Amino acid sequence: MKSFRIVVAAFLLSLICPELLFSEEEKKEQVNVMEEILVETERVVEKQDKITIRPEGLPAQVDIITKDEIQRTPYTGDVLDILRKVPGLNVQKYPRGDMGHQIGLRGFIGNNGVAVFVDGVPVNTLHWWNGQVEIGWLIPEMIERVEVIKGPFSALYGNFALGGTINFVTRKSDPSSSLGGYGGSFATGRGVGVFSDPSLQYTPFLVWEGYIRDGYRENSDYQRGQFFNKVTFPLWQGDVSVRAHYAARTWSDAGYLKIEEMKKGIVSRTSAVNLTDRGDSEMADVVVNYSPHGGEEGLHATLYYSYLWNATGRTFPPSPQARRDSSENYCGWRLLYDYRPFDQLSLIAGNELRYDSAKTNDMSSLNYYTITKVKSLYDFNQFNTAFFVQGQYKPFSFFKLVGGLRYDTFNIDVNNILYPQNSGNAYPDIWSPKIGLVITPYQDINIYANKGTGFLSPSPSQLSPASATQKANFDLGLAKLDTWDVGINALLFKRLQINIDYYNTLYQREQWLNPATLVYENLGASKRTGVEVEAKIFLTNELTFYGSWADVRARLKNPQTPGAVYITGQPEDISTVGINYQKAWAGGGQQAVFDFCYARSGRKPVDTSGALIGSQFDRYLMKVSYRYKKWTASVDACFTPRKYAADTYTTQSGEIAIIPYPTWDVLAGIRYQF
């Protein structure tokens, strides 16, 4: 502790009196260092007061993960590694292939509270659980940047955007092509090839990847193969990118184990629940993006078609193996025009359309392939169209006003094949206004406040229960959310970047089943309040310290059972702290990178009464890489010290069960650029 205080005191002294620690030559070098730092922090500090349609211009808490940050981030084979440093982002991994990714924001657990996009294409699907996302196919070589918008404060996004929105932007090109080979713990193998030539008018960007892993536990192997092909070329007054992607995955599912049984030695941490639990999936999509060349003003368009298919089987003792087969085809567009009559004003008008056709089949199975009972069988279509407007006006140099309005309408047609009396149609709609402001009293300091509305569409099973005793409720409507937040971000002393945000959310309908009428009703309500704090300290252009802390209080206001007020799975707090060092020399021909991060997820209620509490979950993530000319060697590692803790908990027969993690997980490899 004493040495830690000495380090902190020396650091504070360097902020206040840097001339005491540096020579004249070093001071001159610092000028260049600060200029480079400003380039890095401009996306957070400076753009919020600018007229821009990029997320950084919203009066909200926005985190941007750049391509350089992705390359520096520890990565052991899962896209969630890229997201773990985002303040307040609650990421959870289930052993269910690429379907096992759960992302939570601001007290909303799972994926039906976070809208997720890839290149502006929605990836929240309807064929599995309502809002489930499949993003495990995303790999660092594909991603240009990740945009994380906290809260429903952009009129450009609608359904599922309760806790916020995440948009993955894929690359259009790379400076050079490359081949990479990686191997790691538990017989992990990964090969990836990238082909790109930005000098061509029709610029190709091709990423082909194969991934295999035996897994830490019995029955936990995973295989993936995929082809990601994109070409970008000029057209009219802008650039067009055409993308075609295909991925196939197969995996085995080790399942959840009871903590007490592991402690007593009844089962091993590496045991599997059922050796026949497994899954298969494939996906394909075609995406066309158009954007103005050299600026934001003008037409922005996205057209897409996606196909997904999944078949999974899992056992939850004492229940028999449950299997679900599902498929979905969906297509749509997003069109918007950014009009700039003068520099201080931006007006956006747009239309969004999405059509889904999906099938789901829930069954009881034996050894995966033998079906013993069909429990539900749905064939449903959902059509959603929206019109939105959003404006930004800056009447003064220190003040910007942002407002938006969105109108969504749905046509949901559910064919309940097993219980046709519960089939029918629903036609919900909603207006969702947004308004906010940004005040910039001094350069590099922004104070913002906003208020907005979000919503969530109902699932087919909520509208049309798979039961002869439960009645359909096609008047259920959309779950509505009202929220506001205030915050500040600043760059102090040209070295210290700070972001602080407080939010308050009222979810007007926690959907629940009335036990008396056996009908889903809009009687529940919940409240979520929280604070997020993030800091980065740029000691030099080579050395950065970073950390964040987020606290969330999430409670049900009208619980079915008195006293059962907890929202399960929501950690009481989330925090990270880390250090990044990168050094280039020999004219940029050599570079070394070191990144170390400690990520902590606080205790979680496992049931609504709070009688079962999951302990905190800790992870230590590290990356070391060295580049010599065209060769780059890297080692990524994850250390998980707690044997009986996890990022997700569930209950089995009144006891807490988890998915055990290995103590160490390592991935090492080498990449050659040509």
C-alpha positions in Angstrom: 0.0 0.0 0.0 2.9 2.4 0.8 4.5 1.9 -2.6 1.1 2.4 -4.3 0.7 5.8 -2.5 4.2 6.8 -3.7 3.3 6.0 -7.3 0.1 7.9 -7.0 1.8 10.9 -5.5 4.5 11.0 -8.2 1.8 10.7 -10.9 -0.2 13.7 -9.4 3.0 15.7 -9.2 3.7 15.0 -12.8 0.2 16.4 -13.7 0.6 19.6 -11.7 4.3 20.3 -12.2 5.6 18.4 -15.2 8.5 20.8 -15.6 10.0 19.3 -12.3 10.3 15.9 -13.9 11.3 16.5 -17.5 14.3 18.1 -19.3 14.0 20.7 -22.0 14.3 18.1 -24.7 11.7 15.9 -23.1 9.4 18.9 -22.8 9.6 19.4 -26.6 8.8 15.7 -27.1 5.8 16.2 -24.9 4.3 18.7 -27.2 4.2 16.1 -30.0 2.9 13.5 -27.4 0.0 15.8 -26.5 -0.9 16.3 -30.1 -1.1 12.6 -30.6 -3.2 12.2 -27.5 -5.7 14.8 -28.7 -6.1 12.8 -31.9 -6.9 9.7 -29.8 -9.4 11.5 -27.5 -11.1 13.7 -30.1 -13.8 11.1 -30.7 -14.9 11.4 -27.1 -14.2 14.9 -25.9 -14.4 17.1 -29.0 -17.1 15.6 -31.3 -19.9 15.7 -28.7 -20.2 19.5 -29.3 -19.9 19.1 -33.1 -22.7 18.8 -35.7 -22.3 15.2 -36.7 -24.6 12.2 -37.3 -22.0 9.9 -35.8 -22.8 8.5 -32.3 -20.1 10.7 -30.7 -22.3 13.7 -31.4 -25.2 12.5 -29.2 -25.9 14.1 -25.8 -25.4 10.7 -24.2 -22.7 8.4 -22.8 -21.1 6.9 -25.9 -18.0 4.6 -26.0 -16.1 4.0 -29.2 -13.7 1.1 -29.6 -11.3 1.9 -32.4 -9.4 -0.5 -34.7 -6.2 0.3 -32.9 -7.8 -0.4 -29.5 -9.1 -3.7 -30.8 -5.6 -4.7 -31.9 -4.3 -3.9 -28.5 -7.0 -5.7 -26.6 -6.5 -9.2 -25.1 -8.3 -11.8 -27.3 -8.6 -15.5 -26.5 -11.0 -16.3 -29.2 -14.3 -14.7 -28.4 -15.7 -11.3 -29.6 -16.9 -10.6 -26.0 -13.2 -10.0 -25.1 -13.4 -6.9 -27.2 -16.3 -5.5 -25.2 -15.2 -6.3 -21.7 -13.5 -2.9 -21.1 -16.6 -0.9 -21.9 -17.9 0.7 -18.7 -21.2 -0.8 -17.5 -21.3 -3.4 -20.2 -22.4 -6.7 -18.7 -21.1 -9.5 -21.0 -21.9 -13.2 -20.3 -20.9 -16.3 -22.3 -23.0 -19.5 -22.4 -21.5 -22.7 -23.8 -23.9 -22.7 -26.7 -21.7 -21.9 -29.7 -22.1 -18.5 -31.3 -25.6 -18.3 -29.8 -24.1 -18.1 -26.4 -23.4 -14.4 -26.2 -25.4 -12.3 -23.8 -24.9 -8.5 -23.6 -26.4 -6.3 -20.9 -26.5 -2.5 -20.5 -27.9 -0.4 -17.7 -29.7 -3.2 -15.8 -31.2 -5.0 -18.8 -29.9 -8.5 -18.9 -29.6 -10.6 -22.0 -30.1 -9.4 -25.5 -33.7 -8.3 -25.6 -32.7 -5.1 -23.9 -29.8 -4.1 -26.2 -30.2 -3.5 -29.9 -27.2 -4.9 -31.8 -26.2 -4.1 -35.4 -23.4 -5.0 -37.8 -22.9 -2.3 -40.4 -26.3 -0.9 -39.6 -28.0 -4.3 -40.1 -30.0 -5.5 -37.0 -28.8 -8.9 -35.6 -31.4 -9.2 -32.8 -33.3 -12.3 -34.0 -36.8 -13.6 -33.3 -36.4 -17.3 -34.1 -34.6 -18.2 -30.9 -35.4 -16.2 -27.7 -36.8 -12.8 -28.5 -33.8 -10.5 -29.2 -31.1 -13.2 -29.2 -28.0 -12.2 -31.1 -25.3 -14.2 -32.9 -22.1 -12.2 -33.0 -19.6 -15.0 -32.1 -18.5 -15.0 -35.8 -17.1 -11.5 -35.5 -13.3 -11.5 -35.2 -10.8 -8.7 -34.7 -9.6 -8.9 -38.3 -13.0 -7.8 -39.5 -13.9 -4.9 -37.2 -13.1 -1.3 -37.9 -14.8 0.1 -34.8 -17.5 -0.6 -32.3 -20.1 2.1 -31.3 -21.8 1.7 -27.9 -24.6 4.1 -27.2 -25.9 4.0 -23.6 -29.7 4.4 -23.4 -32.4 4.9 -26.1 -31.3 8.4 -27.1 -30.8 8.0 -30.9 -33.9 8.2 -33.1 -32.1 6.0 -35.6 -32.6 2.9 -33.5 -35.8 1.5 -32.2 -36.8 -2.1 -31.2 -34.7 -3.7 -28.3 -32.8 -0.4 -27.6 -33.8 -0.3 -23.9 -30.4 -0.3 -22.3 -28.7 0.9 -25.4 -27.4 0.1 -28.9 -24.2 -1.5 -30.1 -23.1 -1.2 -33.8 -20.1 -3.2 -35.1 -18.6 -1.5 -38.2 -16.6 -3.8 -40.4 -13.6 -2.8 -42.3 -13.6 -1.8 -46.0 -9.9 -2.5 -46.5 -6.6 -3.2 -44.9 -3.2 -1.7 -45.9 -2.0 -5.2 -46.7 -3.0 -8.8 -46.9 -2.1 -11.3 -44.2 -2.0 -14.9 -43.0 -2.3 -15.8 -39.3 -2.0 -19.1 -37.4 -2.8 -19.5 -33.7 -2.9 -22.3 -31.2 -3.8 -22.4 -27.5 -5.0 -24.3 -24.5 -7.5 -27.1 -24.8 -6.4 -27.9 -28.3 -7.5 -24.6 -29.7 -6.5 -23.9 -33.3 -7.3 -20.8 -35.4 -6.3 -19.9 -39.0 -7.3 -16.7 -40.7 -6.4 -15.1 -44.0 -7.1 -11.5 -45.1 -6.8 -10.3 -48.6 -7.1 -6.6 -49.4 -5.7 -4.1 -51.9 -6.8 -0.5 -51.2 -5.0 0.7 -54.4 -7.7 -0.9 -56.6 -10.8 1.1 -57.6 -12.9 -1.8 -56.7 -11.3 -2.5 -53.3 -11.6 -6.0 -52.0 -11.6 -7.0 -48.4 -11.8 -10.8 -47.8 -11.5 -12.6 -44.5 -11.6 -16.4 -44.4 -11.4 -18.1 -41.0 -11.4 -21.6 -39.4 -11.5 -22.2 -35.7 -11.5 -25.4 -33.6 -11.4 -26.0 -29.8 -11.8 -29.2 -27.7 -12.8 -27.2 -24.7 -12.0 -27.2 -21.0 -14.8 -29.6 -20.0 -16.1 -32.9 -21.3 -18.4 -32.4 -24.3 -17.4 -28.8 -24.9 -15.8 -28.8 -28.3 -16.5 -26.2 -30.9 -15.8 -25.7 -34.7 -16.4 -22.8 -37.0 -15.7 -22.0 -40.6 -16.6 -18.8 -42.4 -16.1 -16.6 -45.4 -16.5 -12.8 -45.2 -16.3 -11.1 -48.6 -16.7 -7.3 -49.2 -15.9 -5.1 -52.1 -16.1 -1.2 -52.0 -16.3 1.1 -55.0 -17.3 4.6 -55.9 -20.8 5.2 -57.3 -22.6 8.5 -58.0 -21.6 10.9 -55.2 -20.6 8.2 -52.7 -19.1 4.8 -52.0 -20.9 1.4 -52.1 -19.8 -1.6 -50.1 -21.3 -5.0 -51.0 -20.8 -7.8 -48.5 -21.5 -11.5 -48.7 -20.9 -13.6 -45.6 -21.4 -17.3 -44.6 -20.6 -19.1 -41.4 -21.2 -22.7 -40.2 -20.8 -23.7 -36.6 -21.1 -27.0 -34.6 -20.6 -27.5 -30.9 -21.1 -29.7 -27.8 -22.8 -28.3 -24.7 -21.3 -29.2 -21.3 -24.2 -27.4 -19.4 -24.6 -26.1 -15.9 -23.2 -27.8 -12.7 -24.4 -27.2 -9.1 -21.8 -25.4 -7.0 -22.5 -27.5 -3.9 -22.1 -30.7 -5.8 -18.7 -29.6 -7.1 -17.5 -28.5 -3.7 -18.5 -31.9 -2.2 -16.8 -33.8 -5.0 -20.0 -35.3 -6.3 -19.2 -34.0 -9.8 -16.0 -32.7 -11.3 -15.7 -29.1 -12.6 -14.8 -30.6 -16.0 -17.9 -32.9 -16.1 -20.7 -32.6 -18.6 -24.3 -32.8 -17.7 -25.2 -34.9 -20.8 -22.7 -36.1 -23.3 -25.3 -35.9 -26.1 -26.1 -32.2 -25.6 -25.0 -30.4 -28.7 -25.9 -27.9 -31.4 -25.5 -26.9 -35.1 -26.1 -23.6 -36.8 -25.4 -21.8 -40.0 -25.9 -18.2 -41.3 -25.6 -16.3 -44.5 -26.2 -12.6 -45.4 -25.9 -10.1 -48.2 -25.5 -6.5 -47.3 -25.2 -3.3 -49.4 -24.1 -0.1 -47.7 -24.0 3.4 -49.4 -22.6 6.5 -47.8 -21.6 10.0 -49.2 -18.1 10.3 -50.3 -15.8 12.5 -48.1 -18.5 13.7 -45.7 -21.7 13.0 -43.8 -24.2 15.2 -45.7 -26.4 13.4 -48.2 -28.0 9.9 -48.6 -27.1 7.0 -46.4 -28.6 3.6 -47.2 -28.4 0.0 -46.1 -30.1 -3.0 -47.8 -29.8 -6.5 -46.4 -31.0 -10.1 -46.4 -30.1 -12.7 -43.7 -30.7 -16.4 -43.2 -30.2 -18.2 -39.9 -30.7 -21.8 -38.8 -30.1 -23.4 -35.4 -30.7 -26.8 -33.8 -29.7 -27.2 -30.1 -30.2 -29.7 -27.4 -29.5 -29.1 -23.7 -30.4 -30.9 -20.4 -31.5 -29.1 -17.2 -31.8 -31.9 -14.5 -34.2 -33.2 -13.4 -35.9 -32.3 -16.7 -35.3 -34.4 -19.8 -33.2 -33.1 -22.7 -34.8 -30.0 -24.4 -34.2 -29.5 -28.1 -35.1 -26.5 -30.2 -34.9 -26.3 -34.0 -35.5 -22.9 -35.5 -34.9 -20.9 -38.7 -35.4 -17.3 -39.8 -35.2 -15.3 -43.0 -35.3 -11.6 -42.7 -34.6 -8.6 -45.0 -35.0 -4.9 -44.9 -33.5 -1.5 -45.3 -32.5 1.7 -43.5 -32.6 4.9 -45.5 -31.7 8.3 -44.2 -30.8 11.7 -45.6 -28.6 14.2 -43.7 -29.5 17.8 -44.8 -27.1 20.7 -43.8 -28.6 24.0 -44.8 -25.8 25.7 -42.8 -22.9 24.6 -40.6 -24.8 24.9 -37.4 -27.8 22.7 -38.3 -28.3 19.1 -39.3 -31.6 17.6 -40.2 -32.1 13.9 -40.6 -35.1 12.1 -42.0 -35.3 8.4 -42.6 -37.2 5.2 -43.0 -36.5 1.7 -41.6 -38.2 -1.5 -42.7 -37.7 -5.1 -41.6 -39.6 -8.2 -42.4 -39.0 -11.6 -40.6 -40.3 -15.0 -41.4 -39.4 -17.6 -38.7 -40.2 -21.1 -37.5 -39.5 -22.6 -34.0 -40.0 -26.1 -32.7 -39.5 -26.9 -29.0 -39.2 -30.6 -28.2 -38.2 -33.1 -25.6 -35.5 -35.4 -26.9 -33.4 -38.4 -26.1 -29.7 -38.4 -27.1 -30.4 -35.3 -29.3 -31.7 -37.2 -32.3 -34.7 -39.1 -30.8 -37.7 -36.8 -30.4 -40.0 -37.9 -27.5 -42.5 -34.9 -27.4 -43.2 -31.8 -29.3 -43.9 -29.0 -26.8 -44.4 -26.0 -29.1 -44.5 -25.3 -32.8 -44.7 -21.8 -34.2 -44.7 -20.3 -37.7 -44.7 -16.5 -37.5 -44.1 -13.4 -39.5 -43.3 -9.9 -38.2 -43.3 -6.7 -40.2 -41.8 -3.5 -38.7 -41.6 -0.2 -40.4 -40.5 3.1 -38.8 -40.2 6.8 -39.8 -37.7 8.9 -37.9 -36.4 12.5 -37.8 -33.5 13.9 -35.8 -32.1 17.4 -35.7 -29.0 19.1 -34.2 -28.8 22.8 -33.9 -25.9 24.8 -32.4 -27.1 28.4 -31.9 -24.0 29.3 -29.8 -20.5 28.0 -29.8 -21.0 26.5 -26.3 -24.5 25.1 -26.7 -26.0 22.3 -28.9 -29.6 21.1 -28.9 -30.5 17.6 -30.2 -34.0 16.3 -30.7 -35.6 13.3 -32.4 -38.9 11.5 -33.0 -39.5 8.0 -34.1 -42.8 6.2 -35.0 -42.8 2.4 -35.2 -45.6 0.1 -36.3 -45.7 -3.7 -36.2 -47.7 -6.4 -37.9 -47.1 -9.7 -36.0 -48.8 -12.8 -37.5 -48.5 -15.9 -35.3 -49.5 -19.4 -36.4 -49.6 -21.6 -33.3 -49.6 -25.0 -35.0 -50.1 -27.1 -31.8 -52.8 -24.8 -30.4 -54.4 -23.1 -33.4 -57.0 -21.5 -31.1 -54.2 -19.2 -29.9 -53.2 -18.0 -33.4 -53.8 -14.5 -34.5 -52.4 -11.0 -35.3 -51.1 -8.1 -33.3 -50.7 -4.5 -34.6 -48.9 -2.5 -31.9 -47.3 0.9 -32.6 -45.4 3.5 -30.6 -44.1 7.1 -30.7 -40.6 7.4 -29.1 -39.4 11.0 -28.7 -35.8 12.0 -27.7 -34.4 15.3 -26.6 -31.1 16.4 -25.2 -28.5 19.2 -25.0 -24.7 19.6 -24.8 -23.0 22.6 -23.0 -19.3 23.2 -23.6 -18.3 25.8 -21.1 -14.6 25.3 -21.8 -12.6 23.5 -24.5 -12.5 19.7 -24.0 -15.3 19.8 -21.4 -18.8 18.8 -22.3 -21.9 18.6 -20.0 -24.9 16.9 -21.4 -28.5 15.9 -20.4 -31.2 14.0 -22.3 -34.5 12.2 -22.0 -35.9 9.5 -24.2 -38.3 6.6 -24.8 -37.5 3.0 -25.8 -39.5 -0.1 -26.4 -39.5 -3.8 -26.9 -41.7 -5.9 -29.1 -43.5 -9.0 -27.6 -42.4 -12.5 -28.5 -44.7 -15.0 -30.2 -45.0 -17.1 -27.1 -46.1 -14.1 -25.0 -48.8 -13.3 -27.6 -49.8 -16.9 -28.2 -49.0 -19.3 -25.3 -48.1 -22.9 -26.2 -50.8 -24.3 -23.9 -54.4 -25.4 -24.0 -55.2 -23.6 -20.7 -53.5 -20.3 -21.4 -55.3 -17.7 -23.6 -53.8 -15.6 -26.3 -53.3 -11.9 -25.7 -52.7 -10.1 -29.0 -53.5 -6.8 -27.3 -50.3 -7.1 -25.2 -48.7 -4.2 -27.0 -45.1 -3.0 -26.8 -43.2 -2.7 -23.5 -42.3 0.9 -23.0 -39.3 2.6 -21.3 -38.8 6.2 -20.1 -35.4 7.3 -19.1 -33.1 10.3 -18.6 -29.5 10.8 -17.8 -27.0 13.6 -17.2 -23.2 13.4 -17.5 -19.9 15.1 -18.2 -16.8 14.2 -20.2 -13.6 16.1 -20.1 -9.9 16.1 -21.0 -8.0 17.7 -18.1 -4.4 18.8 -18.3 -4.2 17.3 -21.7 -3.6 14.0 -19.9 -6.6 12.9 -17.9 -9.8 11.9 -19.7 -12.9 11.5 -17.4 -16.5 10.5 -18.2 -19.2 10.5 -15.5 -22.9 9.6 -16.1 -26.0 9.2 -14.0 -29.2 7.6 -15.3 -32.7 6.9 -14.1 -35.0 4.5 -16.0 -38.6 3.5 -15.5 -39.7 0.4 -17.4 -43.5 0.6 -17.5 -44.1 -3.0 -18.1 -42.2 -6.0 -16.8 -44.1 -8.8 -18.7 -45.4 -11.5 -16.4 -48.0 -14.2 -16.4 -51.1 -13.6 -14.2 -51.5 -17.0 -12.3 -55.3 -16.4 -11.9 -56.1 -15.8 -15.5 -53.1 -17.5 -17.2 -52.7 -14.5 -19.5 -49.7 -12.2 -19.9 -50.6 -8.8 -18.6 -49.0 -5.3 -18.4 -49.0 -5.1 -14.6 -45.3 -5.1 -13.8 -43.0 -2.2 -13.6 -39.4 -1.7 -12.7 -36.9 1.0 -11.9 -33.2 1.1 -12.7 -30.8 3.8 -11.5 -27.1 3.9 -11.9 -23.8 5.7 -12.3 -20.9 5.1 -14.6 -17.4 6.5 -14.2 -14.5 6.1 -16.6 -11.0 7.5 -16.6 -7.9 7.3 -18.8 -4.6 8.7 -17.9 -2.2 9.4 -20.8 1.2 9.5 -19.2 2.9 9.5 -22.6 1.9 8.5 -26.1 3.2 5.1 -25.1 1.8 4.5 -21.7 -1.9 4.7 -20.7 -3.7 3.7 -17.5 -7.5 3.1 -17.7 -10.3 2.2 -15.4 -14.0 2.2 -15.0 -16.7 1.5 -12.4 -20.5 1.2 -12.9 -23.1 0.7 -10.2 -26.7 -0.3 -11.0 -29.7 -0.6 -8.7 -32.4 -2.6 -10.5 -35.7 -3.4 -8.7 -39.2 -4.6 -9.6 -41.9 -2.2 -8.4 -44.9 -4.5 -8.7 -43.6 -8.0 -8.1 -45.8 -11.0 -8.3 -44.6 -12.2 -4.9 -44.3 -9.6 -2.2 -40.7 -8.9 -1.4 -39.4 -10.5 -4.6 -38.0 -7.3 -6.0 -34.7 -8.2 -7.5 -34.0 -8.4 -11.2 -32.0 -11.6 -11.5 -28.6 -11.7 -13.1 -27.9 -8.0 -12.7 -24.5 -7.5 -10.9 -24.5 -4.8 -8.2 -21.5 -3.3 -9.9 -19.0 -3.8 -12.7 -15.4 -2.5 -12.7 -12.2 -2.7 -14.8 -8.7 -1.4 -14.3 -5.7 -1.8 -16.6 -2.6 -0.5 -18.2 -1.5 -0.3 -21.9 2.0 0.2 -23.2 3.1 0.3 -26.8 6.4 1.2 -28.2 7.5 1.6 -31.8 11.0 2.1 -33.1 13.2 1.6 -36.1 11.0 3.9 -38.2 7.9 2.0 -37.3 9.4 -1.3 -38.5 9.2 -2.7 -35.0 6.5 -2.4 -32.3 5.8 -4.0 -28.9 2.4 -4.0 -27.2 1.5 -4.9 -23.7 -2.0 -4.7 -22.2 -3.1 -5.9 -18.8 -6.7 -5.6 -17.6 -8.6 -6.7 -14.4 -12.3 -7.1 -14.9 -14.7 -7.6 -12.0 -18.4 -8.3 -12.0 -20.1 -7.9 -8.6 -22.5 -10.2 -6.8 -25.7 -11.1 -8.6 -29.2 -12.2 -7.3 -30.0 -15.6 -8.7 -33.7 -15.4 -7.7 -36.1 -12.5 -7.3 -36.3 -12.8 -3.5 -32.5 -12.4 -3.1 -32.2 -15.6 -1.1 -29.7 -17.0 -3.7 -26.8 -14.7 -4.5 -24.0 -15.5 -6.9 -20.5 -14.4 -5.8 -18.4 -11.8 -7.6 -16.6 -12.9 -10.8 -13.0 -11.9 -11.5 -10.9 -12.1 -14.7 -7.3 -11.0 -15.5 -6.7 -10.5 -19.2 -3.3 -9.9 -20.7 -1.8 -9.4 -24.2 1.8 -9.3 -25.3 2.7 -8.8 -29.0 5.8 -8.0 -31.0 6.0 -6.9 -34.6 9.1 -7.1 -36.7 8.6 -5.7 -40.2 6.0 -8.0 -41.7 5.9 -10.5 -38.9 3.8 -10.2 -35.7 3.9 -12.7 -32.8 1.3 -12.5 -30.0 0.3 -14.2 -26.7 -3.1 -13.6 -25.2 -4.1 -15.0 -21.8 -7.0 -15.0 -19.4 -6.7 -16.0 -15.7 -9.9 -16.8 -13.8 -9.0 -17.4 -10.1 -12.4 -18.3 -8.6 -13.4 -21.9 -9.0 -17.1 -21.5 -8.0 -17.9 -18.2 -9.6 -19.0 -17.4 -13.2 -20.4 -14.5 -15.2 -23.8 -16.2 -15.3 -25.8 -18.2 -12.7 -29.0 -20.2 -12.8 -30.9 -22.4 -10.4 -31.4 -26.2 -10.4 -33.7 -27.7 -7.7 -33.3 -24.6 -5.6 -29.5 -24.6 -5.8 -27.1 -22.3 -7.7 -25.5 -23.7 -10.8 -22.8 -22.3 -13.0 -20.7 -22.9 -16.1 -17.2 -23.5 -14.7 -14.3 -21.7 -16.4 -10.7 -22.9 -16.7 -8.1 -21.2 -14.5 -6.0 -20.3 -17.5 -6.9 -19.9 -21.1 -4.1 -19.0 -23.6 -4.0 -18.2 -27.3 -0.6 -17.6 -29.1 0.2 -17.2 -32.7 2.0 -15.5 -35.5 0.8 -13.3 -38.4 2.6 -12.5 -41.7 1.6 -9.4 -43.8 2.3 -9.2 -47.5 
